[in-house]
Amino acid sequence: MGGYLIRRLLWFVPTILGIVLIISLMLEMIPGDPVLMMLSETASTEMRVAVRHQLGLDKTFPQRFGIYVWRLVHGDLGRSFMRGERVTKLIGKTFPATVQLTLGSLVFMLLIGVPIGVLCGLYPRSKFDFMAQGISLVGVSMPAFWIGLLLIYFFAYLARLFPLGGKGGIASLILPAFSLSLSSIGFITRTIRANLLEVMGMEYVTTARSKGLLESTVIWKHALRNAILPVFTVIGLQFGRLLGGAVVTEVVFSWPGMGRLIVDAVNTRDYPLVQGAIVVFGLSVLCLNLLIDVSYTLLDPRIRYG
């Protein structure tokens, strides 16, 4: 286990470097000049040159990339072009709100998706199964922003059951978290259904039935325990997907998280802020996936990492 953890941690380095390189190249291709956005149109050429030199934008791309990586190694994510604050400080203010939204979405995904997936797996081709599969397909297919707007219109504007937007109490979290989780609910429902149908046909389930065990014991102790295990992998995959989806959801619901921060940074060509936020997203996903891989050995003793 120790060797496995060391190898996984070492892989963090090239992965983060790859993320930084890709996002840096994408920012390089985005049209627009952050200096022109910072200064007025009447600013002199000398002032623009001075600001460009101060921000380090007069250097070549390899030079800027090398400087950023060197600072990143020392834990420095740079300073925002437009806000003038440290990127770490800005992320520290907004990242907890994004984590709260993502965790709320995971709760909805597990509380709704897991029971529906289990029922669909136990009663395949039933009316409930067909209805659940149809609803999950709609949830997966509909864009997140459209779902968010519908929820706001019906449950916040018409029914006035929830706030229209912003971050307040638990009521302000329900609509954006549910909106963000809909596609994940459909995905986990179909995954558990498929796993449970496969497990129910395994020899050890047939053997358990032949021993005269109660059907409920066969399902809950033998079949469901093995069918649920892949859900932890799904959680790791969906966590990264939810973090990415939070960008759109936060804008729709005016949620003060990193998603809105990234959108504003991209619109103003605030390169250090975009790079820092994406790096934090990447590290979060990597750490969660590592935690899930390690937890597999506790949930299933047959799994061992060398």
N, C-alpha and C positions, 0 to 999 in steps of 0.2 A: 504493500500500500504506500509506503514511504517513497519508493522509487517512482511509482505512478504519479503521486502528487508533485514530485519534483519535475518530472517530464511535462506534466500539464502546465505547471507554473512557468516553465521555460518557454512553452509555446505561446504564452501570453505576449512575450516580447515581439516576435515577428508578426503576430496577429494585430497588435496595436499599431506597429509600424505600417502594416499594410493598410489599416483603416485611415491612419493619418495621411499616407501617400495618396490614397484614392480621393479622400475629401479635399485634399490640397489641390489635386489636379482638377477636380470638378469646380472648385472655387476659382481656379485660374481661368477656366473656360466661360464662367458666367460674365456676361457683358456688364459694364459699369465700372466706375472708378470711385472707391471710397473717399478719395481726396476731394473730388468734385461734390460729393454729398455732404462732406464736412464743411466745406467753404461755400461762400456765396458766389454767384456768377461774376460778381465784380472783383473777386480776389485777383491780385496780380500774379503774373507767372512766377515771380520770385517767391511769393508766399506759398504757392502750390508746390514748387520744388523743395522748399524748406520743410513743409509738412510731409511730403513724400519721403524725404530723407529721414525725418524724425521717426516715421512709422516703419522705416526699413523697406519701403516698397520700391526703392530705386535699385535694390539688389536683384540679382537673377533668381530664378525659381530654385535651382539647386542650393544656392546660398541661403535663401530664406527657409527652405525645407530643413537644411542642416542645422541652422540656428534654432528652429522650433524644436527639432528632435533633441538637441542638446539641453534646451530648457526643460523639455518634457521629462527627460531623465532625472533632472533635479527637482521635479515636482512643480515646475513653473508653467502654467498654462497661458501666460502672457497677460496683456492688458487690453481691454476692449477699446477699439478705435473710437466709437461714438460716445460711449458712456464714461470713458476714462477710469473705470474701476478695474480691479483685478478680476480676471475671469473666474477664478476659484470663488471669490466672494459672491459674484452674481449667480453662479451655479448653486452655491450653498443656500442662497435665498429661495431658489425656485425648484431645486431638485426634490426636496421633501414633498412638495405638492404633487409632482409627477409620480413619485413613488406611491403616495396615498391614492391617487387615481388608478394606478396600475394594480395595486393590491386590492382595491375595491372591485375592479373588473375581474380579477382572479377569483375573488369570493363568489361573485355572480356566476362565473363560469363553472365552478365546482358545485355550488348549491343547486344550480339548475341543470347543467349539462350532464353531470354524473348520474343522478337519479333517472333522467330521461333516457340516457344511453343504456343503463342497466335494464330498464323496463322494455326498451326496444329489443335488446338482446335476448331477454327471457321470453318475449312474445313477438317473434318476428312475423312479418306479413299480417299483423293484426291491424285493425282500424287505427289504434293508437300509434302503431309503428309508422304507417303510411302518413298520418297527420304530422307526426313529429319529424319525419324525414323531409316532408314538404316545407315545414316551417324552418327547419335548420338550413335547407337549401336557399330559402329566401334570405335568411339572416347572413349567410356566407356571401351571397351575390350582391346585396344592396350596399352601396357606398356608405362609409361611416358618417360622412357629413350629412347625407340625406336622412339617415336614421336619426341623427342628432336633431336636425331641424324638425322632423316629424314629432319627436318626443317633446321638444320645446313647445311646439304649436298646440298639441293636444293636452299635455299634462301640466305645462307651466302657464301657457297663455289662456287656453280655454278653461281647463279645470282648476287652474291656480293651486295645484297640489304641491308644486315644487317651485323654487326660485327660477327666474328666467336665465340666470347665469351668475358667474362669480363664485367665490369660495367663502362659505360661511360655516354653518353647522352640518350635521350629517345629511340633512335634506338636500343641500346643494351638491352632495357627492353622488346621490343615487342616480339621477338621470345621466350625467356624463359617464359614470362607471358602467351602467347598464348598456348604454349606447356603444361603448368601447368593447364590451364583452360579447355582443351578439354574434359576431362572426366566430369567435372562439368557442362559444356555446355550441354552435353547429358543428364545428370541427371535432370537439371532444365527444359530442354525442355520437357521431358517426364512428369515431375511433373505438370507443368502448363497446358499441354495438358489434362492430366487426370482430374485436378481440374476444368478446363473450361468446359469440357464435362459433368461433374457432375453438375456444377452450371447451365448450360443451360437447364437442365431438372427439375430444382426446380420450385416450385409453384409460388414464387414471380416473377420469370422471365416470366412465363406464364401469370400472372396477369398484369404485365407491358405491355406485348404485347396486351392483351385484352383491355387495356385502349386506344389503338391506338397510342402508342408512336412509334417514329421512331425506326427502327431496330438498327441504330447506337447508339441511346440513351439507348436502352435496353442493348446493349452489353457493352458500355463503362461505363455507370453509375451504372448499376445493376449487370451484370454478371461478368465483368472483375474485378471490384473493390473487389469482394469477392473471386474471383479465384486467384488474385495476392497476397492476404494476407499471405498464407502459404509460399510464397517465402522468407519472412524474417526468417522463421524457417530454410529453406534450406540454407540461407546465413550463419546462425550460425553453421550449421552442416558442410557445405562445407569449412568454414574458418579453422576449425581444420584439415580437410582433406587436404586442400591446404598447410597448414603449414607442415604437415607430408610429402606431396609430394614434397615440396620445397627442402628437403634433397637430393633427386635424381636429381631434375632439376638443382640445384645449382652446383652439381658436373659435370653434362654434359656440362653446359654452363659456367663453371668457374666463377660462380657468387659468390662474396665474402660475403656470408651471414652466418647465423647460421647453415644451412644445412651442408656446407663444414666444419665448425668448429666442428660439432658433429661427422662427419665421421672421421676427423683427430683425434679427442679425443678418439673415440672408437678404432681406429687402434693402438693408443699408450697407451691404458688403462688409460687414464686420467680421473679417476673417478669423481672428483669434477666438472670438466668442463661438462661432460655428464649430471650429476645430475642437475647442475645449469641450463643448457640449456633446459632440459625437464621440469623443474619446471616453467621456464619463459613461455614456450609453453603452459603448462597447465593453468597457471594463465591468459594468454591472451585469451584462448578459454572460460574459465569460465566468465571472465569479458564481453566478447562480447555477450555470450548467455544471461547473466543477462541484458545487455543493450537492446537486442532484445525483451526479455520478457516484460520489462518495456515499450518499444515503442508500444507494442500491445495495451495497454490501450489508447494510443493516436490515433492509426490508427483505432481501433474498440472500440467505447465507451461501447459496450455490455459486453466487457471483463473486469472483475474486480478481483483483487487479494486481498484476505483477509489477 
